């Protein structure tokens, strides 16, 4: 019975860490998408306004 409890505890810990990493990666993916959209908007505004300064 102790071995079964140990196996269940190890599986629970692995799933906990995996879930944490997946949610962190999902959050970083959304942050990356938002930053990409902002960069495209800024690039379009600079292209339309005609400013060529770097």
Gaussian input, Z-matrix of N, CA and C with variables (Angstrom, degrees):
# hf/3-21g

backbone

0 1
 N
 C     1     B1
 C     2     B2     1     A1
 N     3     B3     2     A2     1     D1
 C     4     B4     3     A3     2     D2
 C     5     B5     4     A4     3     D3
 N     6     B6     5     A5     4     D4
 C     7     B7     6     A6     5     D5
 C     8     B8     7     A7     6     D6
 N     9     B9     8     A8     7     D7
 C    10    B10     9     A9     8     D8
 C    11    B11    10    A10     9     D9
 N    12    B12    11    A11    10    D10
 C    13    B13    12    A12    11    D11
 C    14    B14    13    A13    12    D12
 N    15    B15    14    A14    13    D13
 C    16    B16    15    A15    14    D14
 C    17    B17    16    A16    15    D15
 N    18    B18    17    A17    16    D16
 C    19    B19    18    A18    17    D17
 C    20    B20    19    A19    18    D18
 N    21    B21    20    A20    19    D19
 C    22    B22    21    A21    20    D20
 C    23    B23    22    A22    21    D21
 N    24    B24    23    A23    22    D22
 C    25    B25    24    A24    23    D23
 C    26    B26    25    A25    24    D24
 N    27    B27    26    A26    25    D25
 C    28    B28    27    A27    26    D26
 C    29    B29    28    A28    27    D27
 N    30    B30    29    A29    28    D28
 C    31    B31    30    A30    29    D29
 C    32    B32    31    A31    30    D30
 N    33    B33    32    A32    31    D31
 C    34    B34    33    A33    32    D32
 C    35    B35    34    A34    33    D33
 N    36    B36    35    A35    34    D34
 C    37    B37    36    A36    35    D35
 C    38    B38    37    A37    36    D36
 N    39    B39    38    A38    37    D37
 C    40    B40    39    A39    38    D38
 C    41    B41    40    A40    39    D39
 N    42    B42    41    A41    40    D40
 C    43    B43    42    A42    41    D41
 C    44    B44    43    A43    42    D42
 N    45    B45    44    A44    43    D43
 C    46    B46    45    A45    44    D44
 C    47    B47    46    A46    45    D45
 N    48    B48    47    A47    46    D46
 C    49    B49    48    A48    47    D47
 C    50    B50    49    A49    48    D48
 N    51    B51    50    A50    49    D49
 C    52    B52    51    A51    50    D50
 C    53    B53    52    A52    51    D51
 N    54    B54    53    A53    52    D52
 C    55    B55    54    A54    53    D53
 C    56    B56    55    A55    54    D54
 N    57    B57    56    A56    55    D55
 C    58    B58    57    A57    56    D56
 C    59    B59    58    A58    57    D57
 N    60    B60    59    A59    58    D58
 C    61    B61    60    A60    59    D59
 C    62    B62    61    A61    60    D60
 N    63    B63    62    A62    61    D61
 C    64    B64    63    A63    62    D62
 C    65    B65    64    A64    63    D63
 N    66    B66    65    A65    64    D64
 C    67    B67    66    A66    65    D65
 C    68    B68    67    A67    66    D66
 N    69    B69    68    A68    67    D67
 C    70    B70    69    A69    68    D68
 C    71    B71    70    A70    69    D69
 N    72    B72    71    A71    70    D70
 C    73    B73    72    A72    71    D71
 C    74    B74    73    A73    72    D72
 N    75    B75    74    A74    73    D73
 C    76    B76    75    A75    74    D74
 C    77    B77    76    A76    75    D75
 N    78    B78    77    A77    76    D76
 C    79    B79    78    A78    77    D77
 C    80    B80    79    A79    78    D78
 N    81    B81    80    A80    79    D79
 C    82    B82    81    A81    80    D80
 C    83    B83    82    A82    81    D81
 N    84    B84    83    A83    82    D82
 C    85    B85    84    A84    83    D83
 C    86    B86    85    A85    84    D84
 N    87    B87    86    A86    85    D85
 C    88    B88    87    A87    86    D86
 C    89    B89    88    A88    87    D87
 N    90    B90    89    A89    88    D88
 C    91    B91    90    A90    89    D89
 C    92    B92    91    A91    90    D90
 N    93    B93    92    A92    91    D91
 C    94    B94    93    A93    92    D92
 C    95    B95    94    A94    93    D93
 N    96    B96    95    A95    94    D94
 C    97    B97    96    A96    95    D95
 C    98    B98    97    A97    96    D96
 N    99    B99    98    A98    97    D97
 C   100   B100    99    A99    98    D98
 C   101   B101   100   A100    99    D99
 N   102   B102   101   A101   100   D100
 C   103   B103   102   A102   101   D101
 C   104   B104   103   A103   102   D102
 N   105   B105   104   A104   103   D103
 C   106   B106   105   A105   104   D104
 C   107   B107   106   A106   105   D105
 N   108   B108   107   A107   106   D106
 C   109   B109   108   A108   107   D107
 C   110   B110   109   A109   108   D108
 N   111   B111   110   A110   109   D109
 C   112   B112   111   A111   110   D110
 C   113   B113   112   A112   111   D111
 N   114   B114   113   A113   112   D112
 C   115   B115   114   A114   113   D113
 C   116   B116   115   A115   114   D114
 N   117   B117   116   A116   115   D115
 C   118   B118   117   A117   116   D116
 C   119   B119   118   A118   117   D117
 N   120   B120   119   A119   118   D118
 C   121   B121   120   A120   119   D119
 C   122   B122   121   A121   120   D120
 N   123   B123   122   A122   121   D121
 C   124   B124   123   A123   122   D122
 C   125   B125   124   A124   123   D123
 N   126   B126   125   A125   124   D124
 C   127   B127   126   A126   125   D125
 C   128   B128   127   A127   126   D126
 N   129   B129   128   A128   127   D127
 C   130   B130   129   A129   128   D128
 C   131   B131   130   A130   129   D129
 N   132   B132   131   A131   130   D130
 C   133   B133   132   A132   131   D131
 C   134   B134   133   A133   132   D132
 N   135   B135   134   A134   133   D133
 C   136   B136   135   A135   134   D134
 C   137   B137   136   A136   135   D135
 N   138   B138   137   A137   136   D136
 C   139   B139   138   A138   137   D137
 C   140   B140   139   A139   138   D138
 N   141   B141   140   A140   139   D139
 C   142   B142   141   A141   140   D140
 C   143   B143   142   A142   141   D141
 N   144   B144   143   A143   142   D142
 C   145   B145   144   A144   143   D143
 C   146   B146   145   A145   144   D144
 N   147   B147   146   A146   145   D145
 C   148   B148   147   A147   146   D146
 C   149   B149   148   A148   147   D147
 N   150   B150   149   A149   148   D148
 C   151   B151   150   A150   149   D149
 C   152   B152   151   A151   150   D150
 N   153   B153   152   A152   151   D151
 C   154   B154   153   A153   152   D152
 C   155   B155   154   A154   153   D153
 N   156   B156   155   A155   154   D154
 C   157   B157   156   A156   155   D155
 C   158   B158   157   A157   156   D156
 N   159   B159   158   A158   157   D157
 C   160   B160   159   A159   158   D158
 C   161   B161   160   A160   159   D159

   B1=1.4511
   B2=1.5242
   B3=1.3387
   B4=1.4542
   B5=1.5275
   B6=1.3386
   B7=1.4582
   B8=1.5215
   B9=1.3242
   B10=1.4634
   B11=1.5302
   B12=1.3243
   B13=1.4544
   B14=1.5266
   B15=1.3242
   B16=1.4604
   B17=1.5237
   B18=1.3205
   B19=1.4687
   B20=1.5351
   B21=1.3170
   B22=1.4686
   B23=1.5258
   B24=1.3188
   B25=1.4638
   B26=1.5297
   B27=1.3268
   B28=1.4615
   B29=1.5279
   B30=1.3342
   B31=1.4668
   B32=1.5285
   B33=1.3253
   B34=1.4626
   B35=1.5270
   B36=1.3301
   B37=1.4640
   B38=1.5255
   B39=1.3368
   B40=1.4651
   B41=1.5227
   B42=1.3230
   B43=1.4703
   B44=1.5218
   B45=1.3238
   B46=1.4602
   B47=1.5266
   B48=1.3384
   B49=1.4656
   B50=1.5235
   B51=1.3268
   B52=1.4620
   B53=1.5209
   B54=1.2962
   B55=1.4649
   B56=1.5130
   B57=1.3193
   B58=1.4667
   B59=1.5126
   B60=1.3271
   B61=1.4653
   B62=1.5139
   B63=1.3195
   B64=1.4627
   B65=1.5283
   B66=1.3230
   B67=1.4670
   B68=1.5225
   B69=1.3261
   B70=1.4639
   B71=1.5232
   B72=1.3376
   B73=1.4586
   B74=1.5204
   B75=1.3278
   B76=1.4539
   B77=1.5294
   B78=1.3192
   B79=1.4610
   B80=1.5266
   B81=1.3238
   B82=1.4655
   B83=1.5227
   B84=1.3299
   B85=1.4619
   B86=1.5220
   B87=1.3208
   B88=1.4686
   B89=1.5132
   B90=1.3398
   B91=1.4611
   B92=1.5229
   B93=1.3245
   B94=1.4582
   B95=1.5188
   B96=1.3280
   B97=1.4670
   B98=1.5244
   B99=1.3195
   B100=1.4676
   B101=1.5223
   B102=1.3355
   B103=1.4616
   B104=1.5173
   B105=1.3207
   B106=1.4615
   B107=1.5155
   B108=1.3276
   B109=1.4621
   B110=1.5279
   B111=1.3391
   B112=1.4637
   B113=1.5220
   B114=1.3210
   B115=1.4579
   B116=1.5273
   B117=1.3237
   B118=1.4658
   B119=1.5230
   B120=1.3326
   B121=1.4621
   B122=1.5220
   B123=1.3277
   B124=1.4648
   B125=1.5239
   B126=1.3406
   B127=1.4565
   B128=1.5258
   B129=1.3326
   B130=1.4632
   B131=1.5262
   B132=1.3296
   B133=1.4667
   B134=1.5230
   B135=1.3297
   B136=1.4637
   B137=1.5178
   B138=1.3219
   B139=1.4643
   B140=1.5329
   B141=1.3223
   B142=1.4648
   B143=1.5376
   B144=1.3189
   B145=1.4614
   B146=1.5293
   B147=1.3153
   B148=1.4623
   B149=1.5133
   B150=1.3233
   B151=1.4803
   B152=1.5117
   B153=1.3291
   B154=1.4655
   B155=1.5332
   B156=1.3368
   B157=1.4485
   B158=1.5241
   B159=1.3146
   B160=1.4614
   B161=1.5085
   A1=111.22
   A2=117.35
   A3=120.49
   A4=111.40
   A5=116.50
   A6=119.94
   A7=110.31
   A8=117.14
   A9=120.99
   A10=110.61
   A11=117.22
   A12=121.67
   A13=110.88
   A14=117.58
   A15=121.87
   A16=110.89
   A17=117.54
   A18=121.30
   A19=110.40
   A20=116.67
   A21=120.21
   A22=110.38
   A23=118.22
   A24=121.75
   A25=110.71
   A26=118.10
   A27=121.64
   A28=110.53
   A29=116.42
   A30=120.17
   A31=110.04
   A32=117.86
   A33=121.44
   A34=110.79
   A35=117.61
   A36=121.18
   A37=110.44
   A38=117.01
   A39=120.50
   A40=110.72
   A41=117.45
   A42=120.30
   A43=111.59
   A44=117.66
   A45=121.12
   A46=110.49
   A47=116.83
   A48=119.72
   A49=111.22
   A50=117.30
   A51=120.70
   A52=110.75
   A53=117.69
   A54=121.43
   A55=111.63
   A56=117.19
   A57=120.93
   A58=111.82
   A59=117.37
   A60=120.28
   A61=111.00
   A62=117.57
   A63=120.62
   A64=110.22
   A65=117.27
   A66=118.92
   A67=110.47
   A68=117.89
   A69=120.10
   A70=110.30
   A71=117.51
   A72=120.28
   A73=110.52
   A74=117.57
   A75=121.03
   A76=110.12
   A77=117.36
   A78=121.53
   A79=110.47
   A80=117.12
   A81=120.57
   A82=111.46
   A83=117.21
   A84=120.66
   A85=110.14
   A86=117.55
   A87=120.51
   A88=111.35
   A89=117.64
   A90=120.67
   A91=110.20
   A92=117.22
   A93=121.05
   A94=112.16
   A95=117.07
   A96=120.46
   A97=110.34
   A98=117.41
   A99=120.72
   A100=110.61
   A101=117.59
   A102=120.18
   A103=111.52
   A104=117.63
   A105=120.85
   A106=110.98
   A107=117.56
   A108=121.42
   A109=110.03
   A110=117.50
   A111=120.31
   A112=111.36
   A113=117.81
   A114=121.01
   A115=111.04
   A116=117.69
   A117=121.09
   A118=110.47
   A119=117.54
   A120=120.63
   A121=110.83
   A122=117.60
   A123=120.91
   A124=110.31
   A125=117.86
   A126=121.42
   A127=111.03
   A128=117.46
   A129=121.04
   A130=111.51
   A131=117.53
   A132=120.50
   A133=110.05
   A134=117.42
   A135=120.05
   A136=110.94
   A137=117.95
   A138=121.22
   A139=110.70
   A140=116.22
   A141=120.43
   A142=110.36
   A143=117.74
   A144=119.91
   A145=111.15
   A146=118.47
   A147=121.41
   A148=114.58
   A149=117.49
   A150=119.21
   A151=109.01
   A152=116.32
   A153=121.01
   A154=111.73
   A155=119.36
   A156=120.99
   A157=110.37
   A158=115.63
   A159=120.15
   A160=110.45
   D1=-35.82
   D2=179.93
   D3=-67.03
   D4=-35.13
   D5=179.26
   D6=-66.72
   D7=-40.49
   D8=177.81
   D9=-63.42
   D10=-42.01
   D11=177.99
   D12=-63.67
   D13=-40.28
   D14=178.31
   D15=-65.09
   D16=-42.42
   D17=178.88
   D18=-63.84
   D19=-43.33
   D20=178.81
   D21=-64.06
   D22=-39.81
   D23=179.11
   D24=-64.78
   D25=-42.56
   D26=179.42
   D27=-64.34
   D28=-43.16
   D29=178.48
   D30=-63.26
   D31=-40.16
   D32=179.34
   D33=-63.72
   D34=-41.69
   D35=179.60
   D36=-65.91
   D37=-43.37
   D38=178.81
   D39=-62.19
   D40=-43.83
   D41=178.74
   D42=-65.70
   D43=-35.57
   D44=178.11
   D45=-63.33
   D46=-47.95
   D47=179.29
   D48=-65.39
   D49=-41.18
   D50=179.89
   D51=-62.94
   D52=-43.34
   D53=177.94
   D54=-62.80
   D55=-39.45
   D56=177.56
   D57=-64.69
   D58=-42.85
   D59=179.87
   D60=-67.13
   D61=-39.97
   D62=-178.64
   D63=-66.01
   D64=-42.01
   D65=179.78
   D66=-68.81
   D67=-35.41
   D68=177.10
   D69=-66.49
   D70=-41.88
   D71=178.27
   D72=-66.66
   D73=-36.75
   D74=177.86
   D75=-64.01
   D76=-41.30
   D77=178.06
   D78=-64.42
   D79=-43.98
   D80=178.90
   D81=-64.86
   D82=-33.63
   D83=176.89
   D84=-63.07
   D85=-44.67
   D86=178.75
   D87=-65.27
   D88=-39.42
   D89=177.28
   D90=-62.35
   D91=-42.24
   D92=178.20
   D93=-62.96
   D94=-40.99
   D95=179.05
   D96=-64.94
   D97=-42.64
   D98=179.69
   D99=-64.26
   D100=-42.96
   D101=178.31
   D102=-64.82
   D103=-36.72
   D104=177.47
   D105=-64.61
   D106=-43.16
   D107=178.68
   D108=-63.54
   D109=-42.84
   D110=177.98
   D111=-62.60
   D112=-40.68
   D113=179.06
   D114=-64.36
   D115=-39.95
   D116=178.12
   D117=-65.74
   D118=-41.20
   D119=178.42
   D120=-62.94
   D121=-45.53
   D122=178.93
   D123=-62.56
   D124=-41.54
   D125=178.85
   D126=-62.86
   D127=-42.48
   D128=178.65
   D129=-65.07
   D130=-40.87
   D131=179.03
   D132=-63.58
   D133=-42.20
   D134=178.59
   D135=-67.96
   D136=-34.36
   D137=179.14
   D138=-68.99
   D139=-42.16
   D140=-178.41
   D141=-71.68
   D142=-39.73
   D143=-177.06
   D144=-74.72
   D145=-18.55
   D146=176.21
   D147=84.65
   D148=11.92
   D149=178.90
   D150=-79.68
   D151=125.91
   D152=-177.43
   D153=-110.30
   D154=6.45
   D155=-179.92
   D156=-71.39
   D157=146.49
   D158=-176.34
   D159=-98.78

